Amino acid sequence: MLTWKDVINFAVNGNPKPDSRVEKTEAEWSAQLTPEQYRITRQKGTERAHSGALCTTYDAGKYNCVCCNTPLFDSTIKFSSGTGWPSFTQPIKENAIKYEKDTSYGMVRVEVMCNTCDAHLGHIFPDGPEPSGLRYCINSESMVLEKEDTNE
């Protein structure tokens, strides 16, 4: 289980190696994504609080990167943080997420990105529930929910 100390270590000393890499030109990303997905994932934008379709969705499944379809989070670790963005306590795998120090807007935060394609996802904070104490605050537009098949 990742802790805040692990997150800071990755942000300062380097991230775990991803299983694979996906690299495309800005034109290729622009053609693939909606304008809002592109603004958020490729230009480090943020959607308005409580506006994302995945904010109040709690269906079973995996939350994948909208850009490269890499699994990022599992629905079992999603929680309602009251912040207006989907929130998770852990990534699906330690090397699914990339961490970088973010000093934009006069704040010091830790940005989280897809480690496979560098898509901006959101930020992480040390104010989540136990046992990890982490809150991955993620833009809905940066993910797609791959629902579990319950008709077995």
C-alpha positions as CSV (number, residue, x, y, z in Angstrom):
1,M,0.0,0.0,0.0
2,L,1.3,3.4,-1.0
3,T,1.7,6.1,1.6
4,W,2.2,9.9,1.4
5,K,5.9,9.2,2.1
6,D,6.0,7.0,-1.0
7,V,4.3,9.6,-3.1
8,I,6.7,12.3,-2.1
9,N,9.7,10.0,-2.8
10,F,8.4,9.3,-6.3
11,A,7.8,13.0,-7.0
12,V,11.3,13.9,-5.8
13,N,13.4,10.9,-6.8
14,G,11.6,9.5,-9.9
15,N,8.6,7.4,-10.7
16,P,8.3,3.6,-11.1
17,K,8.8,2.3,-14.6
18,P,5.5,1.8,-16.4
19,D,4.6,-1.5,-18.0
20,S,4.5,0.1,-21.4
21,R,4.5,3.6,-23.0
22,V,2.1,5.3,-25.4
23,E,3.4,8.4,-27.2
24,K,1.4,10.4,-29.8
25,T,1.7,13.8,-31.3
26,E,-0.5,16.6,-30.1
27,A,-2.4,16.4,-33.4
28,E,-3.1,12.7,-32.8
29,W,-4.3,13.3,-29.2
30,S,-6.5,16.2,-30.4
31,A,-8.1,14.0,-33.0
32,Q,-8.7,11.2,-30.5
33,L,-10.1,13.2,-27.6
34,T,-13.1,15.5,-27.1
35,P,-12.0,19.2,-26.7
36,E,-12.7,18.9,-22.9
37,Q,-10.7,15.6,-22.6
38,Y,-7.8,17.2,-24.5
39,R,-7.9,20.4,-22.4
40,I,-7.7,18.4,-19.1
41,T,-5.4,15.5,-20.0
42,R,-3.0,17.1,-22.4
43,Q,-3.1,20.8,-21.2
44,K,-3.4,20.1,-17.5
45,G,-6.8,21.5,-17.1
46,T,-9.4,20.9,-14.4
47,E,-13.1,20.3,-14.7
48,R,-15.5,22.3,-12.5
49,A,-16.3,20.7,-9.2
50,H,-19.4,18.4,-9.2
51,S,-19.6,18.6,-13.0
52,G,-18.0,15.2,-14.0
53,A,-20.1,12.2,-15.0
54,L,-18.0,9.9,-12.8
55,C,-18.3,11.9,-9.6
56,T,-21.4,10.1,-8.3
57,T,-20.9,6.8,-10.1
58,Y,-20.1,3.8,-8.0
59,D,-20.6,0.9,-10.4
60,A,-18.2,-2.0,-10.1
61,G,-15.3,-1.9,-12.6
62,K,-12.0,-0.3,-13.5
63,Y,-11.3,3.3,-14.2
64,N,-9.0,3.5,-17.2
65,C,-7.1,6.4,-18.7
66,V,-9.2,8.1,-21.4
67,C,-6.1,8.6,-23.6
68,C,-4.5,5.1,-23.6
69,N,-6.9,2.8,-21.7
70,T,-4.4,1.9,-19.0
71,P,-6.2,0.7,-15.9
72,L,-5.6,3.4,-13.2
73,F,-8.1,2.7,-10.3
74,D,-10.5,0.1,-9.2
75,S,-14.1,0.9,-8.1
76,T,-13.5,-0.8,-4.7
77,I,-11.1,1.9,-3.6
78,K,-13.3,4.9,-4.7
79,F,-14.9,7.0,-2.0
80,S,-17.0,10.1,-1.6
81,S,-14.7,12.9,-0.5
82,G,-17.3,15.7,-0.9
83,T,-14.8,17.6,-3.0
84,G,-16.7,17.4,-6.3
85,W,-14.2,15.1,-8.1
86,P,-13.9,11.3,-8.1
87,S,-11.6,10.2,-5.3
88,F,-9.6,7.1,-4.7
89,T,-7.3,5.8,-2.0
90,Q,-4.8,3.8,-4.1
91,P,-3.9,3.2,-7.8
92,I,-4.7,-0.2,-9.3
93,K,-0.9,-0.8,-9.5
94,E,2.0,1.1,-8.0
95,N,3.4,1.9,-11.4
96,A,0.1,3.0,-13.0
97,I,0.5,6.6,-11.8
98,K,3.3,9.1,-12.2
99,Y,3.8,11.9,-9.6
100,E,5.3,15.4,-10.1
101,K,5.6,18.4,-7.9
102,D,3.2,21.1,-9.1
103,T,3.8,24.8,-8.1
104,S,1.1,26.3,-10.3
105,Y,-1.3,28.9,-9.0
106,G,0.9,29.8,-6.0
107,M,0.4,26.4,-4.4
108,V,2.7,23.4,-3.8
109,R,0.8,20.2,-4.7
110,V,1.6,16.8,-6.2
111,E,0.2,16.2,-9.7
112,V,-0.8,12.7,-10.8
113,M,-0.6,11.6,-14.3
114,C,-1.0,8.3,-16.3
115,N,2.4,6.7,-16.2
116,T,1.9,5.2,-19.6
117,C,1.0,8.3,-21.6
118,D,1.6,11.3,-19.3
119,A,-2.1,12.3,-19.3
120,H,-2.9,14.8,-16.5
121,L,-5.4,13.1,-14.2
122,G,-5.5,15.5,-11.2
123,H,-3.7,15.8,-7.8
124,I,-3.1,13.7,-4.7
125,F,-3.5,14.9,-1.1
126,P,-2.6,13.4,2.3
127,D,-6.2,13.8,3.7
128,G,-7.9,10.6,2.6
129,P,-9.3,7.8,4.7
130,E,-7.2,5.2,6.5
131,P,-5.4,3.0,6.1
132,S,-3.4,4.9,3.4
133,G,-4.5,8.4,4.2
134,L,-4.3,9.2,0.5
135,R,-6.9,11.1,-1.7
136,Y,-6.4,10.9,-5.4
137,C,-8.5,13.7,-6.7
138,I,-9.2,12.9,-10.3
139,N,-10.9,14.6,-13.2
140,S,-13.9,12.6,-14.6
141,E,-12.9,13.6,-18.1
142,S,-9.5,11.9,-17.8
143,M,-11.0,8.5,-17.2
144,V,-13.4,6.0,-18.6
145,L,-15.2,3.4,-16.5
146,E,-14.9,-0.1,-17.7
147,K,-17.8,-1.7,-15.9
148,E,-17.6,-5.3,-14.6
149,D,-19.8,-7.8,-16.4
150,T,-22.3,-8.9,-13.8
151,N,-24.2,-11.3,-16.2
152,E,-22.1,-14.4,-15.5
